[in-house]
């Protein structure tokens, strides 16, 4: 299951993570975010132990959304070694999101 990310745990869960982290920036009112949510959950289960998946609610975490200049949602960012490895905006097929994580894992 995806980790709920906040400004209080972002550094620990994402920046200091020993494994790549896929972060979904979303909001409860966002239709496309609701459409991609089941895919994010599937990826979280499939990569358990090899990578992390987290979610940032941009309405609750405006500061984090500002830090990463989130202008449209859903925005998916993959972090590796505390840095942005890859990112995409909008609904994307599961294969593309998996590929982003695989690349960060070096596969």
Residue pairs with C-beta under 8 A, 6 or more apart in sequence:
1 41
1 44
1 45
2 24
2 40
2 41
2 44
2 53
2 54
2 55
3 9
3 13
3 52
3 53
3 54
3 55
4 54
4 55
4 57
5 13
5 14
5 23
5 54
5 55
5 56
5 61
5 64
6 56
6 60
6 61
6 64
7 61
7 63
7 64
10 56
10 64
13 21
13 52
13 54
14 21
14 23
14 52
14 54
14 79
14 82
15 79
15 82
16 82
17 52
17 79
17 82
19 50
19 51
19 52
19 105
20 51
20 52
20 78
20 79
20 80
20 85
20 101
20 104
20 105
21 51
21 52
21 53
21 54
21 78
21 79
21 80
22 40
22 43
22 47
22 51
22 52
22 53
22 54
22 76
22 77
22 78
22 97
22 100
22 101
23 53
23 54
23 55
23 56
23 76
23 77
23 78
23 79
24 33
24 36
24 37
24 40
24 53
24 54
24 55
24 56
24 74
24 75
24 76
25 55
25 56
25 58
25 64
25 65
25 68
25 70
25 73
25 74
25 75
25 76
25 77
26 33
26 36
26 37
26 55
26 56
26 57
26 58
26 73
26 74
27 33
27 57
27 58
27 59
27 73
28 57
28 59
29 59
30 73
30 74
32 73
32 74
32 90
32 91
33 73
33 74
35 91
36 74
36 91
36 92
39 94
39 97
40 53
40 55
40 97
42 94
43 53
43 94
43 97
43 98
43 101
44 53
46 98
47 53
47 101
50 105
51 101
51 104
51 105
56 64
56 65
58 64
58 65
58 70
58 73
68 75
68 77
72 89
72 90
73 89
74 89
74 90
74 91
75 87
75 88
75 89
76 87
76 88
76 89
76 92
76 97
76 100
77 84
77 86
77 87
78 84
78 85
78 86
78 87
78 100
78 101
78 103
78 104
79 85
79 104
80 104
85 100
85 103
85 104
86 100
86 103
86 104
88 96
88 97
88 100
